[in-house]
Amino acid sequence: METMAGWARSVITGRARLGGMPIGVVLAETRQVESVTPADPAQEHSQEIVTQQAGQVWFPDSAFKTAQAINDMNYGERLPLFIFANWRGFSGGMRDMYFEILKFGSYIVDALTHYEQPVFIYIPPHGELRGGAWVVLDSTINAEHMEMYEP
């Protein structure tokens, strides 16, 4: 079951069952998605802004969603976590730097560092993990609980 589906659609987070056991799941959306920023009702000339976000890329909103989901699965539900890693990296434009992509990327590292349940990172066939995404999901940041698998 997908959670937080309407927010930061370039990453998918949810809960599932594996052999009847509940687990947490995080994976990259591989298709291009639209990000909608609503108009500010306090400003008369404000307008809704629609931007396109490429698949397999962490943007500020999706990096924050990833970190938030990992924290929820660790502290609230204590679920084993499966991450299907297929990211090309983080968005690096000036707008994304302004919206603190580096801060939200570090939140993912913090969340994984403190994860107390098993974390399985799987790079699917024909998947890729490049740049900052490789650094953030490196299993050595929590070697006691994290393992990485690739075909």
The 8 nearest C-alpha neighbors of each residue, nearest first, counted from 0:
[[1, 14, 13, 15, 2, 12, 24, 16],
 [2, 0, 13, 12, 4, 14, 3, 11],
 [1, 3, 13, 4, 12, 0, 14, 11],
 [2, 4, 6, 5, 1, 12, 64, 13],
 [5, 3, 2, 6, 1, 8, 11, 7],
 [4, 6, 3, 8, 7, 2, 34, 1],
 [5, 7, 8, 4, 3, 60, 64, 61],
 [8, 6, 61, 60, 9, 10, 64, 5],
 [7, 9, 10, 6, 5, 4, 32, 11],
 [10, 8, 28, 7, 54, 61, 27, 32],
 [11, 9, 27, 28, 8, 61, 26, 7],
 [12, 10, 26, 25, 27, 28, 8, 13],
 [13, 11, 25, 24, 2, 1, 26, 10],
 [14, 12, 1, 2, 24, 0, 23, 25],
 [13, 15, 23, 0, 22, 24, 1, 21],
 [16, 14, 22, 21, 0, 23, 17, 13],
 [17, 15, 21, 20, 19, 22, 18, 14],
 [16, 18, 20, 19, 21, 15, 22, 23],
 [17, 19, 20, 16, 21, 15, 22, 79],
 [18, 20, 16, 17, 21, 15, 22, 14],
 [19, 21, 16, 17, 18, 22, 15, 79],
 [22, 20, 16, 15, 17, 19, 78, 14],
 [23, 21, 79, 78, 15, 16, 14, 80],
 [22, 24, 14, 80, 78, 13, 81, 79],
 [23, 25, 81, 13, 12, 14, 82, 80],
 [26, 24, 12, 82, 11, 83, 81, 13],
 [27, 25, 83, 11, 82, 10, 84, 12],
 [26, 28, 10, 55, 29, 85, 11, 9],
 [27, 29, 9, 10, 54, 30, 55, 11],
 [28, 30, 54, 55, 27, 31, 9, 53],
 [31, 29, 54, 28, 32, 53, 55, 9],
 [30, 32, 53, 54, 52, 51, 29, 33],
 [33, 31, 52, 51, 30, 9, 8, 34],
 [34, 32, 51, 50, 52, 35, 49, 31],
 [33, 35, 50, 49, 51, 32, 36, 52],
 [34, 36, 49, 48, 37, 33, 50, 47],
 [37, 35, 48, 47, 49, 34, 38, 50],
 [38, 36, 47, 35, 39, 48, 46, 49],
 [37, 39, 47, 46, 45, 40, 36, 48],
 [38, 40, 41, 45, 42, 37, 46, 47],
 [41, 39, 42, 38, 43, 45, 37, 44],
 [42, 40, 39, 43, 45, 38, 44, 46],
 [43, 41, 45, 40, 39, 44, 38, 46],
 [42, 44, 45, 41, 40, 39, 46, 38],
 [45, 43, 42, 46, 39, 38, 40, 41],
 [46, 44, 38, 42, 39, 43, 47, 40],
 [47, 45, 38, 48, 44, 37, 39, 36],
 [46, 48, 38, 37, 36, 49, 45, 35],
 [49, 47, 36, 35, 46, 37, 50, 38],
 [50, 48, 35, 34, 36, 33, 47, 51],
 [51, 49, 34, 33, 48, 52, 35, 36],
 [50, 52, 33, 32, 34, 53, 31, 49],
 [53, 51, 32, 31, 33, 50, 54, 34],
 [54, 52, 31, 56, 32, 51, 55, 30],
 [53, 55, 29, 30, 31, 28, 56, 9],
 [54, 56, 86, 29, 27, 87, 28, 85],
 [57, 55, 88, 89, 54, 86, 87, 90],
 [58, 56, 89, 62, 61, 90, 88, 59],
 [57, 59, 61, 90, 60, 62, 89, 56],
 [60, 58, 100, 62, 61, 103, 63, 98],
 [61, 59, 63, 7, 58, 62, 64, 6],
 [60, 62, 7, 64, 58, 63, 59, 57],
 [63, 61, 65, 59, 64, 103, 57, 60],
 [62, 64, 103, 66, 60, 61, 65, 67],
 [65, 63, 61, 67, 62, 66, 68, 60],
 [66, 64, 62, 68, 63, 67, 61, 69],
 [67, 65, 107, 69, 63, 68, 64, 106],
 [66, 68, 64, 70, 69, 65, 63, 71],
 [69, 67, 71, 65, 70, 66, 64, 72],
 [70, 68, 66, 72, 71, 67, 73, 110],
 [69, 71, 73, 67, 68, 72, 110, 74],
 [72, 70, 68, 75, 69, 73, 74, 67],
 [71, 73, 76, 69, 78, 70, 77, 75],
 [74, 72, 77, 70, 71, 114, 75, 76],
 [75, 73, 71, 77, 70, 76, 72, 114],
 [74, 76, 71, 72, 73, 77, 70, 78],
 [75, 77, 72, 78, 73, 74, 71, 23],
 [78, 76, 73, 72, 74, 75, 116, 79],
 [79, 77, 22, 72, 76, 23, 73, 80],
 [78, 80, 117, 22, 116, 118, 23, 77],
 [81, 79, 23, 118, 24, 22, 78, 119],
 [80, 82, 119, 24, 118, 120, 23, 83],
 [83, 81, 120, 25, 84, 26, 24, 121],
 [84, 82, 26, 121, 122, 120, 25, 85],
 [85, 83, 122, 82, 121, 86, 26, 120],
 [84, 86, 127, 126, 128, 27, 55, 122],
 [87, 85, 55, 128, 88, 56, 84, 127],
 [86, 88, 129, 55, 128, 56, 127, 132],
 [89, 87, 132, 131, 130, 86, 56, 129],
 [90, 88, 57, 56, 91, 58, 131, 132],
 [91, 89, 58, 57, 92, 56, 95, 88],
 [90, 92, 89, 95, 96, 93, 100, 94],
 [91, 93, 95, 94, 90, 96, 97, 89],
 [92, 94, 96, 95, 97, 91, 98, 90],
 [93, 95, 97, 96, 92, 98, 91, 99],
 [96, 94, 98, 92, 97, 93, 100, 91],
 [95, 97, 93, 99, 98, 94, 100, 92],
 [96, 98, 94, 95, 99, 93, 100, 92],
 [97, 99, 95, 96, 100, 94, 59, 93],
 [100, 98, 96, 102, 97, 101, 95, 59],
 [99, 101, 59, 103, 102, 96, 95, 98],
 [102, 100, 104, 99, 103, 105, 96, 59],
 [103, 101, 105, 99, 104, 100, 106, 59],
 [102, 104, 106, 63, 100, 105, 62, 101],
 [105, 103, 101, 106, 107, 102, 62, 100],
 [104, 106, 108, 102, 107, 103, 109, 101],
 [105, 107, 103, 109, 104, 108, 66, 110],
 [108, 106, 66, 110, 105, 104, 109, 111],
 [107, 109, 105, 111, 106, 110, 135, 112],
 [110, 108, 106, 112, 107, 111, 105, 113],
 [109, 111, 107, 113, 108, 112, 70, 66],
 [112, 110, 114, 108, 113, 109, 107, 141],
 [113, 111, 109, 141, 110, 114, 140, 108],
 [112, 114, 111, 110, 115, 109, 141, 73],
 [115, 113, 111, 112, 116, 73, 110, 144],
 [114, 116, 113, 73, 144, 117, 77, 74],
 [115, 117, 79, 114, 144, 78, 118, 77],
 [116, 118, 144, 79, 145, 80, 119, 115],
 [119, 117, 145, 80, 144, 81, 79, 146],
 [120, 118, 81, 146, 145, 147, 82, 80],
 [121, 119, 147, 82, 81, 83, 148, 146],
 [120, 122, 148, 83, 84, 149, 147, 123],
 [121, 123, 149, 84, 126, 83, 85, 148],
 [124, 122, 126, 121, 125, 149, 150, 83],
 [125, 123, 126, 150, 122, 149, 127, 121],
 [126, 124, 123, 127, 122, 85, 150, 149],
 [127, 125, 85, 123, 124, 122, 128, 84],
 [128, 126, 85, 86, 129, 87, 125, 122],
 [127, 129, 86, 133, 85, 87, 132, 84],
 [130, 128, 87, 133, 88, 132, 127, 131],
 [131, 129, 88, 132, 133, 87, 134, 128],
 [130, 132, 134, 88, 133, 135, 89, 129],
 [131, 133, 88, 135, 130, 134, 129, 128],
 [134, 132, 129, 131, 136, 128, 135, 130],
 [133, 135, 131, 137, 132, 136, 130, 129],
 [134, 136, 132, 108, 133, 137, 131, 107],
 [137, 135, 133, 134, 138, 132, 108, 120],
 [138, 136, 134, 139, 135, 133, 140, 147],
 [137, 139, 145, 140, 142, 146, 141, 136],
 [138, 140, 142, 141, 137, 145, 143, 146],
 [139, 141, 138, 112, 142, 137, 111, 108],
 [142, 140, 112, 139, 143, 145, 144, 138],
 [143, 141, 139, 145, 144, 138, 140, 146],
 [142, 144, 141, 145, 139, 117, 146, 115],
 [143, 145, 117, 142, 141, 118, 116, 115],
 [146, 144, 118, 138, 142, 141, 119, 117],
 [147, 145, 119, 138, 120, 118, 148, 144],
 [146, 148, 120, 121, 119, 138, 149, 145],
 [149, 147, 121, 120, 122, 146, 150, 119],
 [148, 150, 122, 121, 123, 147, 124, 120],
 [149, 124, 123, 148, 122, 121, 125, 126]]
